[in-house]
Amino acid sequence: MTIMVTGANGQLAALVLQELADLGVPAVGGTRKPAEGQRRIDFDDPGSLDLTGVSTLVLVSAGYAEDDRVTARHLAALEAARRDGVGHVVYTSLTTAGDHLAFALAHRVTERAIEASGLDWTILRNGLYAELFGALLLWSGTGLESAFGDGALSAVARHDLAAAAAVVAGKPEAHAGRSYDLVGAPITAADVAGRLGVAHRTLGLGEYRDRLLADGGLLPFEPAYLASLATNVRHGLLRGTSGDLADLLGRPITDAVAVAADTAAAMRPDSR
């Protein structure tokens, strides 16, 4: 019996697998395009959902789609887990404070389905990535700009979330029936700009939405998702704190301002 981490080619899942390896815990990655040593798991292809021999399933949210498709993927995975005798499901969900986000619905529906599944479970309510916060800050001629205003986000480094998932997956029985709110300390766009030694200018939400709608590189559902994120940060709805992450890690959490600043700096036009 082994641990399987879904979405193995994604950034979070790949880090979870590395953290498990560092802990000496055997695990396998599941993905639609498997490399050597991985298993083919495609949530959109029910015939590929063979979880035989999996004791703990780390179900990394299969986002980047409309809600109906995301929930269908998760429900298919849960059905396969019940059928194939998986003992425990660890789900990477969304921070408790995120209920007003446009992409929250699929997470909450999945949580309910997990709790009603009859399987042992642990829900990791992950905060939004510090890397994402940094990536959403836009460079202008005078420094950074964003639609976040003075609002704060309890952002968290992706590798901290991966480490927490590995801790739980390594000893799932110790975390059965628990939901953890894995968030960091609140940070602002001004904090990141200050770390980089530049100014920050606030965009109006209408101007930001217009820019998103004009961006031909976004998927149809993404402008609404990003606009909801901006307004939630701006109005202080995502600044809740919790000690759950540090408790699971057994160490202080990573400085989210530093992570966001590094990400923003790497996107500066003159840095490429």
SERO-4910 file (N, C-alpha, C, O; in steps of 0.05 Angstrom, whole numbers):
BEGIN
 pado doro    nc1    nc2    nc3   cac1   cac2   cac3    cc1    cc2    cc3    oc1    oc2    oc3
  Met    A     17    -24      0      0      0      0     18     25      0     39     25     12
  Thr    A      8     46    -13     25     70    -16      9     95    -16    -16     95    -17
  Ile    A     23    117    -16     11    143    -19     11    151    -48     31    147    -62
  Met    A    -11    163    -58    -11    174    -85    -17    204    -83    -35    212    -67
  Val    A     -3    220    -98     -7    248   -100    -16    255   -128     -2    250   -147
  Thr    A    -40    266   -131    -51    272   -157    -39    298   -168    -28    314   -153
  Gly    A    -42    302   -194    -32    326   -207     -2    328   -204      9    350   -200
  Ala    A     12    305   -207     40    303   -200     58    322   -216     80    328   -207
  Asn    A     49    330   -240     66    349   -256     61    378   -249     74    396   -260
  Gly    A     42    383   -231     37    411   -222     57    419   -201     70    402   -189
  Gln    A     58    445   -196     79    455   -177     75    446   -149     94    437   -136
  Leu    A     50    447   -139     45    439   -111     50    409   -108     64    401    -89
  Ala    A     38    393   -125     41    364   -122     70    355   -125     78    337   -110
  Ala    A     85    367   -143    113    359   -146    128    365   -120    145    349   -112
  Leu    A    122    387   -107    135    394    -82    126    374    -60    143    367    -43
  Val    A    101    366    -59     92    347    -40    107    321    -43    116    309    -23
  Leu    A    110    312    -67    125    287    -72    154    289    -63    165    270    -52
  Gln    A    166    312    -68    194    316    -59    196    316    -29    214    305    -17
  Glu    A    176    329    -15    176    330     14    173    302     25    186    295     45
  Leu    A    155    286     13    152    258     23    177    242     19    185    227     36
  Ala    A    190    246     -4    216    232     -9    237    240     12    251    223     22
  Asp    A    238    266     19    257    276     39    251    264     67    269    260     83
  Leu    A    225    258     72    218    245     97    222    215     97    218    202    117
  Gly    A    229    204     74    232    175     71    206    160     69    205    136     76
  Val    A    185    174     60    159    162     58    153    154     29    153    172     12
  Pro    A    149    129     23    143    120     -5    118    133    -16     97    134     -2
  Ala    A    119    143    -40     96    156    -52     99    154    -83    121    152    -93
  Val    A     76    156    -96     76    156   -125     60    179   -135     40    187   -123
  Gly    A     67    190   -158     52    212   -170     32    201   -190     38    182   -205
  Gly    A      8    213   -190    -12    206   -210    -17    231   -227    -20    253   -217
  Thr    A    -17    227   -254    -20    249   -272    -29    239   -299    -26    215   -306
  Arg    A    -41    256   -315    -51    248   -341    -29    242   -361    -34    227   -380
  Lys    A     -5    253   -357     17    248   -375     41    238   -358     59    254   -352
  Pro    A     40    213   -349     59    203   -330     88    200   -341     91    193   -364
  Ala    A    107    207   -325    135    201   -330    141    174   -318    124    161   -306
  Glu    A    166    166   -321    174    140   -310    169    140   -280    177    158   -266
  Gly    A    157    118   -270    152    115   -241    126    128   -232    118    124   -209
  Gln    A    112    142   -250     86    153   -243     63    136   -254     68    118   -271
  Arg    A     39    141   -245     16    126   -255     -3    145   -270     -6    169   -262
  Arg    A    -16    135   -291    -34    152   -306    -60    154   -291    -74    135   -287
  Ile    A    -67    179   -283    -92    186   -270   -103    210   -285    -91    232   -282
  Asp    A   -124    207   -299   -137    229   -313   -166    231   -304   -182    214   -310
  Phe    A   -172    252   -289   -198    255   -278   -220    257   -299   -243    251   -294
  Asp    A   -213    264   -323   -232    266   -345   -235    240   -360   -251    238   -379
  Asp    A   -221    219   -352   -222    193   -364   -227    172   -342   -207    163   -330
  Pro    A   -252    166   -336   -258    148   -314   -243    121   -315   -237    109   -294
  Gly    A   -237    112   -339   -223     86   -342   -195     87   -331   -183     66   -326
  Ser    A   -184    111   -328   -156    113   -318   -155    114   -288   -133    114   -276
  Leu    A   -177    116   -274   -178    121   -246   -175     95   -230   -194     86   -217
  Asp    A   -152     82   -232   -146     58   -218   -129     65   -193   -106     71   -196
  Leu    A   -142     63   -170   -128     70   -145   -122     45   -128   -118     47   -104
  Thr    A   -121     22   -141   -115     -3   -127    -87      0   -114    -68      8   -126
  Gly    A    -86     -8    -89    -61     -8    -74    -54     19    -61    -34     21    -48
  Val    A    -71     39    -65    -67     65    -53    -79     66    -26   -103     62    -23
  Ser    A    -63     71     -6    -73     73     22    -82    101     29   -103    105     42
  Thr    A    -67    121     19    -74    149     24    -72    164     -2    -52    164    -16
  Leu    A    -94    178     -8    -95    194    -33    -93    223    -26   -111    234    -12
  Val    A    -72    236    -35    -70    265    -33    -83    277    -57    -71    277    -79
  Leu    A   -107    286    -54   -123    297    -77   -117    327    -79   -129    343    -66
  Val    A    -99    333    -98    -92    361   -103   -114    372   -121   -119    361   -143
  Ser    A   -126    394   -113   -149    405   -128   -143    407   -158   -123    418   -166
  Ala    A   -162    397   -173   -160    397   -202   -173    422   -213   -194    420   -227
  Gly    A   -162    445   -207   -174    470   -216   -169    477   -245   -166    459   -261
  Tyr    A   -169    503   -251   -165    513   -278   -186    503   -297   -180    494   -319
  Ala    A   -211    504   -288   -234    497   -305   -259    509   -292   -258    519   -269
  Glu    A   -281    507   -306   -307    516   -295   -314    498   -271   -306    475   -270
  Asp    A   -331    509   -253   -338    495   -229   -349    467   -234   -342    448   -220
  Asp    A   -367    464   -254   -379    438   -258   -358    417   -266   -360    394   -258
  Arg    A   -338    425   -281   -318    407   -290   -299    399   -267   -292    376   -263
  Val    A   -292    419   -251   -275    414   -228   -288    395   -208   -276    376   -199
  Thr    A   -314    401   -201   -327    383   -182   -331    355   -193   -329    336   -179
  Ala    A   -337    353   -219   -340    327   -231   -314    311   -229   -314    287   -224
  Arg    A   -291    324   -233   -265    311   -230   -261    300   -202   -253    277   -198
  His    A   -267    317   -183   -263    309   -155   -282    287   -147   -274    269   -133
  Leu    A   -307    288   -155   -326    267   -148   -318    241   -161   -322    220   -149
  Ala    A   -307    242   -185   -298    217   -198   -275    205   -182   -274    181   -179
  Ala    A   -257    222   -173   -235    212   -157   -244    199   -131   -234    178   -123
  Leu    A   -264    212   -118   -274    201    -93   -289    174    -98   -286    156    -81
  Glu    A   -303    172   -119   -317    147   -126   -296    125   -130   -300    102   -121
  Ala    A   -275    131   -144   -254    111   -149   -240    104   -122   -233     80   -118
  Ala    A   -237    123   -104   -225    118    -78   -242     99    -62   -231     80    -50
  Arg    A   -268    103    -62   -286     84    -48   -285     57    -60   -283     37    -46
  Arg    A   -286     55    -86   -287     30   -101   -262     13    -96   -263    -11    -93
  Asp    A   -238     27    -96   -213     13    -96   -201     10    -68   -178      1    -65
  Gly    A   -215     18    -47   -206     13    -20   -186     32     -9   -170     25      9
  Val    A   -185     56    -19   -167     77     -8   -176     82     21   -200     84     27
  Gly    A   -156     84     39   -163     87     67   -167    115     76   -183    120     94
  His    A   -153    134     64   -153    162     74   -150    181     50   -133    176     33
  Val    A   -165    202     50   -163    223     30   -154    249     43   -166    258     63
  Val    A   -132    261     32   -123    287     41   -128    306     18   -117    303     -4
  Tyr    A   -145    326     23   -153    344      1   -141    372      5   -143    383     27
  Thr    A   -130    383    -16   -119    411    -15   -141    430    -23   -147    433    -47
  Ser    A   -154    442     -4   -177    460     -8   -168    489     -7   -145    496    -12
  Leu    A   -187    506      0   -183    535      1   -188    546     29   -206    537     43
  Thr    A   -171    565     37   -173    578     63   -202    584     71   -218    591     54
  Thr    A   -208    581     96   -234    587    107   -244    614    100   -268    619     95
  Ala    A   -226    634     99   -233    661     93   -241    666     64   -249    687     56
  Gly    A   -237    645     47   -241    649     18   -269    644      8   -272    641    -17
  Asp    A   -289    642     25   -316    635     16   -327    655     -5   -345    647    -20
  His    A   -318    680     -5   -328    700    -24   -314    699    -50   -321    714    -69
  Leu    A   -293    683    -53   -278    682    -78   -295    667    -99   -310    649    -93
  Ala    A   -292    675   -124   -307    663   -146   -301    633   -150   -317    619   -161
  Phe    A   -277    625   -141   -269    597   -145   -273    580   -120   -262    558   -118
  Ala    A   -288    590   -100   -291    575    -75   -311    553    -77   -308    533    -63
  Leu    A   -331    555    -94   -353    536    -95   -343    508    -99   -352    490    -84
  Ala    A   -326    503   -118   -317    476   -123   -303    463    -99   -306    439    -94
  His    A   -288    480    -84   -275    470    -60   -295    462    -39   -293    440    -27
  Arg    A   -315    478    -34   -334    472    -13   -351    448    -20   -358    432     -3
  Val    A   -359    446    -45   -375    423    -54   -358    397    -50   -369    377    -41
  Thr    A   -333    399    -57   -315    375    -54   -312    368    -25   -312    345    -18
  Glu    A   -309    388     -7   -306    383     21   -331    368     31   -328    348     46
  Arg    A   -354    377     24   -378    363     33   -379    334     23   -387    316     38
  Ala    A   -371    330     -2   -371    303    -13   -351    285      2   -357    262      6
  Ile    A   -328    296      9   -308    281     23   -319    273     51   -316    250     59
  Glu    A   -331    292     65   -341    287     92   -364    266     91   -368    252    111
  Ala    A   -378    264     69   -400    245     67   -392    219     54   -409    201     50
  Ser    A   -367    216     47   -358    193     31   -355    167     46   -355    146     34
  Gly    A   -353    169     73   -348    145     88   -318    139     91   -311    120    105
  Leu    A   -301    153     77   -272    150     78   -261    167    101   -273    187    109
  Asp    A   -238    158    112   -224    176    131   -213    200    114   -206    196     91
  Trp    A   -212    223    126   -204    247    110   -190    268    127   -193    268    152
  Thr    A   -175    284    114   -164    309    125   -166    330    104   -160    325     80
  Ile    A   -175    354    111   -178    376     93   -158    398     99   -157    408    122
  Leu    A   -141    404     80   -121    425     83   -132    450     69   -132    452     44
  Arg    A   -141    469     85   -152    494     73   -130    514     68   -123    531     84
  Asn    A   -118    510     45    -93    525     38    -99    554     33   -117    562     19
  Gly    A    -81    571     44    -82    600     38    -72    604      9    -61    586     -3
  Leu    A    -76    628     -1    -67    634    -28    -37    638    -28    -25    648     -9
  Tyr    A    -25    630    -50      5    629    -51     17    657    -51      6    676    -64
  Ala    A     38    660    -36     54    685    -38     65    689    -66     68    712    -75
  Glu    A     71    667    -79     81    669   -107     59    681   -125     66    697   -143
  Leu    A     34    673   -121     12    685   -137      9    714   -131      6    730   -150
  Phe    A     10    722   -106      8    750    -99     29    767   -113     23    788   -124
  Gly    A     54    757   -113     75    771   -126     72    773   -156     78    793   -169
  Ala    A     61    751   -168     58    750   -197     35    768   -206     35    777   -229
  Leu    A     16    774   -188     -6    792   -196      0    821   -193    -17    838   -200
  Leu    A     23    828   -182     32    856   -181     43    864   -208     60    849   -219
  Leu    A     34    886   -219     41    894   -246     63    915   -246     62    934   -229
  Trp    A     82    913   -264    103    933   -266     94    956   -284     83    952   -305
  Ser    A    100    980   -275     95   1004   -291    121   1020   -291    142   1011   -281
  Gly    A    120   1044   -303    144   1060   -305    154   1070   -278    178   1077   -275
  Thr    A    136   1071   -258    144   1082   -232    147   1061   -210    154   1068   -188
  Gly    A    141   1037   -216    143   1015   -196    122    995   -200    118    985   -223
  Leu    A    108    987   -179     87    967   -180     59    979   -178     56   1000   -166
  Glu    A     40    966   -191     12    974   -188     -5    949   -186      2    927   -196
  Ser    A    -28    952   -173    -46    930   -169    -73    940   -161    -77    964   -156
  Ala    A    -93    923   -161   -120    930   -152   -124    922   -123   -147    923   -114
  Phe    A   -103    915   -109   -106    906    -81   -109    929    -61   -117    924    -39
  Gly    A   -103    953    -70   -105    976    -52    -88    972    -27    -65    963    -29
  Asp    A    -99    979     -4    -84    976     21    -91    949     35    -83    944     57
  Gly    A   -107    933     21   -116    908     33    -94    888     37    -74    888     22
  Ala    A    -97    870     56    -76    850     63    -87    822     56   -111    816     58
  Leu    A    -68    805     49    -73    777     43    -55    760     61    -31    764     63
  Ser    A    -67    740     74    -51    721     91    -39    700     72    -47    677     72
  Ala    A    -20    709     57     -7    692     36     12    673     49     22    677     71
  Val    A     18    651     35     35    630     46     52    619     23     43    617      0
  Ala    A     77    612     29     95    601      9     86    573      1     78    557     18
  Arg    A     87    568    -25     77    542    -35     92    519    -22     80    498    -16
  His    A    118    521    -18    133    499     -6    125    493     23    128    471     32
  Asp    A    115    513     37    105    508     64     80    491     63     76    473     79
  Leu    A     63    497     44     38    481     41     45    453     33     32    434     42
  Ala    A     64    449     15     73    422      7     84    407     31     78    383     34
  Ala    A    100    420     47    111    407     71     90    398     90     91    377    102
  Ala    A     69    415     94     47    408    112     32    384    101     24    367    116
  Ala    A     27    384     75     13    361     63     28    335     67     17    314     72
  Ala    A     55    337     64     71    313     68     70    303     97     69    279    102
  Val    A     70    322    116     68    314    144     42    299    149     42    278    162
  Val    A     20    309    138     -6    297    142     -7    270    128    -16    250    140
  Ala    A      2    269    103      0    244     88     18    222     99     12    198     97
  Gly    A     40    230    112     58    211    123     47    197    148     54    174    153
  Lys    A     29    210    163     16    198    186    -13    206    186    -22    221    204
  Pro    A    -29    197    167    -56    207    164    -74    201    188    -93    216    193
  Glu    A    -69    179    201    -86    171    224    -86    192    246   -105    195    261
  Ala    A    -64    207    248    -62    228    268    -78    253    262    -81    270    278
  His    A    -88    254    237   -102    278    228   -130    272    217   -142    289    204
  Ala    A   -140    249    223   -166    240    212   -188    258    223   -189    265    246
  Gly    A   -205    267    204   -228    283    211   -222    312    218   -238    326    230
  Arg    A   -198    321    211   -189    348    218   -189    365    193   -182    356    171
  Ser    A   -196    390    197   -193    411    176   -173    432    187   -177    442    209
  Tyr    A   -152    438    172   -132    457    180   -133    482    162   -136    480    138
  Asp    A   -131    505    174   -131    530    159   -102    539    157    -90    549    176
  Leu    A    -90    535    133    -62    538    129    -56    565    116    -53    567     91
  Val    A    -54    586    132    -49    613    122    -25    625    136    -15    614    156
  Gly    A    -15    646    124      8    660    135      0    686    149    -23    690    155
  Ala    A     20    703    153     15    730    164      6    748    142     16    746    119
  Pro    A    -12    767    147    -22    785    126      0    803    115     16    814    129
  Ile    A      0    804     88     19    822     74      4    839     54    -18    832     46
  Thr    A     15    862     47      3    880     29     20    885      4     44    878      4
  Ala    A      9    896    -16     24    903    -40     46    924    -33     68    923    -44
  Ala    A     39    942    -15     59    962     -6     83    949      8    105    958      6
  Asp    A     77    927     23     99    912     36    119    901     15    143    903     19
  Val    A    107    890     -6    124    878    -27    140    900    -41    164    898    -46
  Ala    A    126    922    -48    139    944    -62    161    955    -44    183    962    -54
  Gly    A    156    958    -18    176    968      0    201    950      1    223    960      2
  Arg    A    196    924      0    219    905      0    236    908    -25    260    904    -24
  Leu    A    223    916    -47    237    919    -72    247    948    -76    261    954    -95
  Gly    A    240    966    -58    249    993    -60    236   1009    -82    248   1027    -94
  Val    A    210   1003    -88    196   1018   -108    169   1027    -97    161   1019    -75
  Ala    A    155   1044   -112    129   1053   -104    107   1033   -112    111   1016   -130
  His    A     84   1036   -100     60   1020   -107     37   1039   -113     31   1056    -97
  Arg    A     24   1035   -136      1   1051   -143    -24   1033   -144    -23   1011   -155
  Thr    A    -46   1043   -134    -71   1027   -133    -87   1032   -159    -92   1055   -167
  Leu    A    -96   1010   -171   -114   1012   -194   -143   1010   -184   -148    996   -165
  Gly    A   -161   1023   -198   -189   1019   -192   -197    991   -201   -185    980   -220
  Leu    A   -217    980   -189   -226    953   -196   -237    952   -224   -234    932   -238
  Gly    A   -250    973   -233   -260    974   -261   -238    974   -281   -239    959   -301
  Glu    A   -217    989   -276   -194    990   -294   -181    962   -294   -172    953   -315
  Tyr    A   -178    950   -271   -166    923   -270   -182    903   -285   -171    887   -300
  Arg    A   -209    904   -282   -226    885   -297   -223    889   -327   -222    870   -342
  Asp    A   -222    914   -335   -219    920   -364   -193    908   -374   -192    897   -396
  Arg    A   -172    910   -359   -146    899   -367   -148    869   -370   -138    857   -388
  Leu    A   -162    856   -350   -165    827   -351   -180    818   -376   -173    799   -389
  Leu    A   -202    832   -382   -219    825   -404   -205    829   -431   -211    816   -451
  Ala    A   -186    848   -431   -171    854   -455   -147    835   -460   -135    834   -481
  Asp    A   -141    819   -439   -118    800   -440   -126    775   -455   -141    758   -445
  Gly    A   -117    772   -479   -124    749   -496   -112    723   -486   -120    702   -497
  Gly    A    -94    724   -466    -82    699   -457    -96    686   -435    -88    664   -426
  Leu    A   -118    697   -424   -132    686   -402   -155    667   -412   -167    672   -433
  Leu    A   -160    646   -397   -182    629   -402   -208    643   -395   -208    662   -379
  Pro    A   -231    635   -407   -256    651   -404   -264    655   -375   -275    676   -368
  Phe    A   -259    636   -357   -267    639   -329   -247    655   -312   -254    662   -290
  Glu    A   -223    659   -322   -203    671   -305   -206    700   -298   -200    708   -276
  Pro    A   -217    718   -316   -220    746   -308   -238    748   -283   -232    764   -265
  Ala    A   -260    733   -282   -277    735   -258   -263    725   -233   -266    736   -212
  Tyr    A   -247    704   -236   -232    693   -213   -213    714   -202   -211    719   -178
  Leu    A   -198    726   -220   -177    745   -212   -189    771   -201   -179    783   -182
  Ala    A   -211    780   -213   -224    804   -203   -236    799   -175   -234    817   -158
  Ser    A   -246    775   -170   -257    769   -143   -234    768   -123   -238    776   -100
  Leu    A   -211    758   -131   -188    757   -113   -180    786   -106   -174    791    -83
  Ala    A   -179    803   -126   -170    831   -121   -189    845   -102   -180    858    -83
  Thr    A   -215    842   -106   -234    856    -88   -235    844    -60   -239    859    -41
  Asn    A   -231    818    -58   -229    806    -31   -205    816    -16   -207    822      8
  Val    A   -182    817    -29   -158    828    -15   -163    857     -8   -157    866     14
  Arg    A   -172    872    -27   -176    901    -24   -193    908      0   -188    927     15
  His    A   -214    891      5   -233    897     26   -228    881     51   -245    879     69
  Gly    A   -204    868     53   -196    856     78   -208    830     86   -208    822    109
  Leu    A   -219    815     66   -232    790     72   -214    766     73   -223    744     80
  Leu    A   -189    770     66   -170    747     64   -146    751     83   -124    742     77
  Arg    A   -150    764    105   -128    769    123   -130    753    149   -116    759    169
  Gly    A   -147    733    150   -150    717    174   -124    701    180   -109    694    162
  Thr    A   -119    697    205    -94    683    213   -101    657    228   -123    653    238
  Ser    A    -81    640    230    -83    614    243    -56    603    249    -36    609    235
  Gly    A    -54    588    271    -28    576    278    -25    548    267     -5    534    273
  Asp    A    -45    539    251    -44    511    242    -19    504    226     -8    482    229
  Leu    A    -11    522    208     11    515    190     37    512    206     51    492    202
  Ala    A     44    530    223     68    528    239     67    503    257     87    490    262
  Asp    A     43    497    268     40    473    285     47    448    269     61    430    279
  Leu    A     36    446    245     42    422    229     71    420    221     83    398    221
  Leu    A     83    443    214    110    443    205    130    439    228    152    429    224
  Gly    A    122    448    252    141    448    274    163    468    272    185    464    283
  Arg    A    158    489    257    178    510    253    163    535    244    140    534    237
  Pro    A    177    559    245    164    583    235    158    581    205    172    567    190
  Ile    A    137    594    196    131    594    168    149    613    153    161    631    164
  Thr    A    151    609    127    168    625    110    158    653    107    134    657    107
  Asp    A    176    672    104    169    700    101    155    704     74    168    703     53
  Ala    A    129    709     75    113    711     50    120    736     34    119    736     10
  Val    A    128    758     48    136    782     34    161    777     17    162    785     -6
  Ala    A    180    762     28    204    755     12    198    739    -12    209    743    -34
  Val    A    180    719     -9    172    702    -31    158    718    -53    164    715    -77
  Ala    A    139    734    -45    124    751    -64    143    771    -78    140    775   -102
  Ala    A    161    782    -63    180    801    -75    198    788    -95    204    799   -116
  Asp    A    208    764    -88    224    750   -107    209    744   -133    220    746   -155
  Thr    A    184    736   -130    168    730   -154    164    755   -171    167    755   -195
  Ala    A    156    777   -158    152    802   -172    178    812   -185    177    821   -208
  Ala    A    200    809   -171    226    818   -183    233    803   -208    243    814   -227
  Ala    A    227    777   -208    233    760   -231    216    767   -255    223    761   -278
  Met    A    193    781   -250    176    789   -272    181    817   -282    168    827   -300
  Arg    A    199    831   -269    205    858   -277    216    858   -306    233    843   -313
  Pro    A    205    875   -323    213    874   -352    243    875   -356    253    861   -374
  Asp    A    258    891   -341    286    893   -346    303    870   -333    327    869   -335
  Ser    A    288    850   -320    302    828   -308    303    804   -326    316    784   -320
  Arg    A    288    805   -349    286    782   -366    307    783   -388    309    765   -405
***
